[in-house]
């Protein structure tokens, strides 16, 4: 019976996440369109509402091309590694009280492990394509992930110290008992570091250097087409959702809110996640891409020292006030 309930939860979460991935692309094009005084997609369905379905069909039916000099097995495996790693990270996210596929004690470490594994897919895609543009994109991604995963991990150490746990459900419960009900206020430095690292971790503007269309054509996925290109696309948007969920759980009190909404226990959680997703769109429409040396300097010279300072500050305050 317990196994059946786990399977049902997997199906529900998988369906909801994939639906959000599908329409995240639509809303991104709509939001950025309105920010740039355009209409965005309008032709397929009312106000372009069926555009994601049309895009999916187009990618599914397009020819799957592979370079003759590519490493065939690795070339085929790379997008699957990205997608499976991203989907696996969803398993530990608590969407509301008592609802997580796997409520494990090392939830934070598990998400970081899956995030690191996804970056292998990007690096392998760049290497296996046997293309200079793809290879440079893969190299950039590997350096970027190393730099910003350190900053992201350190930014959450303060949260772990306050909550006394790596379990995501326990972190939400600890925030409910804290004076501010959220960790955003006492951990404002950690939150800032996490949000900046979140953009770099998901290869989103202004840190989309592994793709960098103006320099590397499409970076690590230059040689990919059809459904395999779509898998990278899906993995990126799932990564955005995962990072948004993690920010909500660790800094904004998870599913808790100022009042309960009857019949919708995940209302506050999903609302907060949507705010972070909107932030991704807003930043993309607003900021230009960083130069690569600026990207690395920001990670090593600004974010990591800030995260370390936040750990020392949190430890000092916790030792004084208990």
C-alpha positions as CSV (number, residue, x, y, z in Angstrom):
1,X,0.0,0.0,0.0
2,X,2.8,2.4,0.9
3,X,4.6,1.6,-2.4
4,X,1.3,2.4,-4.3
5,X,1.0,5.7,-2.5
6,X,4.7,6.6,-3.5
7,X,3.9,5.7,-7.1
8,X,0.8,7.9,-7.1
9,X,2.9,10.8,-5.6
10,X,5.5,10.3,-8.3
11,X,2.9,10.4,-11.1
12,X,1.2,13.5,-9.6
13,X,4.5,15.4,-9.1
14,X,5.8,14.4,-12.5
15,X,2.6,15.5,-14.3
16,X,2.5,18.9,-12.5
17,X,6.2,19.6,-13.0
18,X,6.1,18.8,-16.7
19,X,2.9,20.9,-17.2
20,X,4.7,23.8,-15.5
21,X,7.8,23.3,-17.7
22,X,5.5,23.3,-20.8
23,X,3.9,26.6,-19.9
24,X,6.9,28.2,-18.3
25,X,8.2,28.7,-21.9
26,X,4.9,30.3,-23.0
27,X,4.8,32.7,-20.0
28,X,8.4,33.6,-20.4
29,X,7.8,34.7,-24.0
30,X,4.6,36.5,-23.0
31,X,6.2,38.3,-20.0
32,X,9.4,39.3,-21.9
33,X,7.2,40.3,-24.9
34,X,5.1,42.7,-22.7
35,X,8.3,44.1,-21.1
36,X,9.7,44.9,-24.5
37,X,6.3,46.3,-25.7
38,X,5.5,43.3,-27.9
39,X,2.6,40.8,-27.8
40,X,4.6,37.6,-27.6
41,X,3.0,34.4,-29.1
42,X,-0.5,35.1,-30.4
43,X,-1.2,32.8,-33.4
44,X,-1.7,29.3,-32.0
45,X,-4.9,29.2,-30.0
46,X,-6.4,32.2,-28.1
47,X,-3.5,34.6,-27.2
48,X,-1.1,31.8,-28.3
49,X,-2.1,29.5,-25.4
50,X,-1.4,26.4,-27.5
51,X,2.1,27.5,-28.6
52,X,4.0,25.1,-26.2
53,X,2.1,22.2,-27.7
54,X,3.0,23.4,-31.3
55,X,6.6,23.8,-30.2
56,X,6.7,20.3,-28.7
57,X,5.2,18.7,-31.8
58,X,7.7,20.6,-34.0
59,X,10.7,19.5,-32.0
60,X,9.4,15.9,-31.8
61,X,9.0,15.7,-35.6
62,X,12.2,17.4,-36.6
63,X,15.1,15.3,-37.9
64,X,17.6,14.1,-35.2
65,X,21.0,15.0,-36.6
66,X,24.3,13.8,-35.2
67,X,27.7,14.9,-36.4
68,X,29.7,12.1,-38.1
69,X,32.7,12.8,-35.8
70,X,30.7,12.8,-32.6
71,X,31.0,10.1,-29.9
72,X,27.6,8.5,-30.5
73,X,26.9,6.9,-27.1
74,X,27.9,9.9,-25.1
75,X,26.2,12.3,-27.5
76,X,22.9,10.4,-27.0
77,X,23.3,10.0,-23.2
78,X,24.2,13.6,-22.3
79,X,20.7,15.1,-22.6
80,X,19.2,12.2,-20.7
81,X,21.7,12.7,-17.9
82,X,20.6,16.3,-17.6
83,X,16.9,15.5,-17.7
84,X,16.9,12.5,-15.3
85,X,19.1,14.4,-12.8
86,X,16.8,17.4,-12.8
87,X,13.7,15.3,-12.4
88,X,15.3,13.2,-9.6
89,X,15.8,16.4,-7.5
90,X,12.0,16.9,-7.4
91,X,11.7,13.8,-5.1
92,X,12.7,15.6,-1.9
93,X,10.8,18.9,-2.3
94,X,8.0,19.2,0.3
95,X,5.1,20.9,-1.5
96,X,2.9,21.1,1.6
97,X,2.7,19.5,5.0
98,X,3.3,15.7,4.7
99,X,3.6,15.7,0.9
100,X,7.1,14.8,-0.5
101,X,8.0,11.8,-2.5
102,X,11.0,11.1,-0.3
103,X,11.3,12.9,3.1
104,X,15.0,12.1,3.6
105,X,17.3,13.6,6.3
106,X,19.8,14.8,3.8
107,X,17.4,16.5,1.4
108,X,19.7,19.6,0.8
109,X,22.7,17.4,0.0
110,X,20.6,15.3,-2.3
111,X,19.5,18.3,-4.4
112,X,23.2,19.5,-4.6
113,X,24.2,16.0,-5.7
114,X,21.6,15.9,-8.5
115,X,22.5,19.4,-9.5
116,X,26.1,18.5,-9.9
117,X,25.2,15.4,-11.8
118,X,23.2,17.4,-14.3
119,X,26.2,19.5,-15.0
120,X,28.0,16.4,-16.2
121,X,25.4,16.1,-19.0
122,X,26.3,19.6,-20.2
123,X,30.1,18.9,-20.1
124,X,29.7,15.6,-21.9
125,X,27.4,17.2,-24.5
126,X,30.1,19.7,-25.2
127,X,32.9,17.1,-25.4
128,X,31.1,14.4,-27.4
129,X,29.9,16.8,-30.1
130,X,33.5,17.2,-31.3
131,X,32.8,20.8,-32.1
132,X,34.8,23.8,-31.0
133,X,31.7,25.8,-30.0
134,X,30.2,23.0,-28.1
135,X,33.5,22.2,-26.4
136,X,34.0,25.8,-25.3
137,X,30.4,25.8,-23.9
138,X,31.1,22.6,-22.0
139,X,34.3,24.0,-20.5
140,X,32.6,27.2,-19.5
141,X,29.8,25.2,-17.8
142,X,32.2,23.1,-15.8
143,X,34.1,26.1,-14.4
144,X,30.9,28.0,-13.8
145,X,29.3,25.1,-11.9
146,X,32.3,24.6,-9.7
147,X,32.5,28.3,-8.8
148,X,28.8,28.9,-8.1
149,X,28.0,25.6,-6.4
150,X,30.5,26.4,-3.7
151,X,28.8,29.8,-3.2
152,X,25.4,28.3,-3.2
153,X,26.3,25.5,-0.7
154,X,27.9,28.1,1.6
155,X,24.9,30.4,1.4
156,X,22.7,27.6,2.8
157,X,25.0,26.8,5.7
158,X,23.4,29.6,7.8
159,X,20.0,28.1,7.1
160,X,21.3,24.7,8.3
161,X,22.8,26.3,11.4
162,X,19.5,28.0,12.3
163,X,17.3,24.9,11.5
164,X,19.7,22.3,12.9
165,X,18.8,20.0,10.0
166,X,19.3,19.1,6.4
167,X,15.8,17.8,6.1
168,X,13.7,20.3,4.0
169,X,10.5,19.6,5.9
170,X,12.4,20.3,9.2
171,X,13.7,23.5,7.8
172,X,10.2,24.7,7.1
173,X,9.0,23.7,10.6
174,X,12.0,25.5,12.1
175,X,11.1,28.7,10.2
176,X,7.5,28.5,11.5
177,X,8.9,28.5,15.1
178,X,11.4,31.4,14.4
179,X,10.6,35.0,15.4
180,X,10.2,36.2,11.8
181,X,8.5,33.0,10.5
182,X,10.9,33.1,7.6
183,X,14.7,33.0,7.3
184,X,14.8,35.7,4.6
185,X,15.3,38.4,7.3
186,X,18.1,36.9,9.5
187,X,19.7,35.3,6.4
188,X,19.4,38.2,4.0
189,X,23.1,37.9,3.0
190,X,22.8,34.2,2.4
191,X,19.6,34.8,0.4
192,X,21.3,37.3,-1.8
193,X,24.2,34.9,-2.5
194,X,21.8,32.1,-3.1
195,X,19.7,34.0,-5.6
196,X,22.7,35.1,-7.7
197,X,24.2,31.6,-7.6
198,X,20.8,30.3,-8.6
199,X,20.9,32.1,-11.9
200,X,24.5,30.9,-12.6
201,X,23.6,27.3,-11.6
202,X,20.7,27.1,-14.1
203,X,22.8,28.9,-16.9
204,X,20.2,31.7,-17.1
205,X,20.8,35.3,-18.1
206,X,23.0,37.2,-17.1
207,X,25.1,34.0,-16.5
208,X,24.2,32.1,-19.7
209,X,27.9,31.9,-20.8
210,X,27.8,28.2,-21.6
211,X,25.2,29.0,-24.4
212,X,26.2,32.6,-25.3
213,X,24.6,32.8,-28.7
214,X,26.6,35.9,-29.7
215,X,29.9,34.0,-29.2
216,X,29.3,30.2,-29.3
217,X,26.2,29.9,-31.5
218,X,24.3,27.8,-28.9
219,X,27.2,26.5,-26.8
220,X,27.1,22.9,-25.6
221,X,23.8,22.2,-27.5
222,X,25.0,23.7,-30.9
223,X,25.1,20.2,-32.6
224,X,21.8,19.0,-31.1
225,X,18.4,19.1,-32.9
226,X,14.9,17.8,-32.6
227,X,13.9,16.0,-29.4
228,X,17.4,15.8,-27.9
229,X,17.6,19.6,-28.0
230,X,14.2,19.7,-26.3
231,X,15.5,17.5,-23.5
232,X,18.2,20.1,-22.7
233,X,15.5,22.7,-22.8
234,X,13.3,20.8,-20.4
235,X,16.1,20.1,-18.0
236,X,16.9,23.8,-17.8
237,X,13.3,24.8,-17.0
238,X,13.0,21.9,-14.4
239,X,16.3,23.3,-12.9
240,X,14.7,26.7,-12.6
241,X,11.7,25.2,-10.8
242,X,13.9,23.2,-8.5
243,X,16.0,26.2,-7.5
244,X,12.9,28.3,-7.0
245,X,11.4,25.6,-4.7
246,X,14.7,25.4,-2.8
247,X,14.7,29.2,-2.2
248,X,11.1,29.1,-1.0
249,X,11.7,26.2,1.4
250,X,15.0,27.6,2.8
251,X,14.2,31.3,3.0
252,X,10.5,32.0,2.6
253,X,8.9,29.5,4.9
254,X,7.8,26.9,2.4
255,X,4.1,26.2,2.3
256,X,3.3,28.4,5.4
257,X,1.6,31.8,4.9
258,X,-0.2,34.5,6.8
259,X,-3.4,32.5,6.7
260,X,-4.5,29.0,5.6
261,X,-6.4,28.7,2.2
262,X,-9.0,26.0,2.7
263,X,-8.7,23.1,0.2
264,X,-5.4,24.3,-1.3
265,X,-2.6,23.4,1.1
266,X,0.1,24.3,-1.5
267,X,-1.3,27.7,-2.3
268,X,1.4,29.8,-0.6
269,X,4.2,27.4,-1.8
270,X,3.2,27.7,-5.5
271,X,2.6,31.4,-5.2
272,X,6.2,32.0,-3.9
273,X,7.6,29.7,-6.5
274,X,5.8,31.7,-9.2
275,X,7.4,34.9,-7.9
276,X,10.9,33.4,-8.3
277,X,10.1,32.1,-11.8
278,X,8.9,35.6,-12.7
279,X,12.2,36.9,-11.3
280,X,14.1,34.7,-13.8
281,X,12.0,36.3,-16.6
282,X,12.5,39.8,-15.3
283,X,16.2,39.5,-15.0
284,X,16.5,38.1,-18.5
285,X,14.5,41.0,-19.9
286,X,16.6,43.6,-17.9
287,X,20.3,42.6,-17.6
288,X,22.9,42.0,-20.3
289,X,25.2,39.0,-20.3
290,X,28.3,39.2,-18.1
291,X,31.8,38.8,-19.6
292,X,33.3,35.5,-18.6
293,X,36.1,37.0,-16.5
294,X,33.4,39.1,-14.7
295,X,31.4,35.9,-14.1
296,X,34.3,34.1,-12.4
297,X,35.4,37.2,-10.5
298,X,31.9,37.7,-9.1
299,X,31.8,34.1,-7.9
300,X,35.2,33.8,-6.3
301,X,35.9,37.4,-5.1
302,X,32.4,38.5,-4.0
303,X,29.9,35.7,-3.5
304,X,32.1,33.1,-1.7
305,X,33.6,35.8,0.8
306,X,30.0,37.1,1.4
307,X,28.8,33.5,2.1
308,X,31.7,32.9,4.5
309,X,31.0,36.1,6.3
310,X,27.4,35.1,6.6
311,X,28.4,31.8,8.2
312,X,30.6,33.6,10.8
313,X,27.9,36.2,11.5
314,X,25.2,33.5,11.9
315,X,27.5,31.5,14.2
316,X,28.3,34.5,16.3
317,X,24.7,35.6,16.7
318,X,23.6,32.0,17.5
319,X,26.3,31.6,20.1
320,X,25.3,34.9,21.8
321,X,21.5,34.6,21.7
322,X,21.2,30.8,21.5
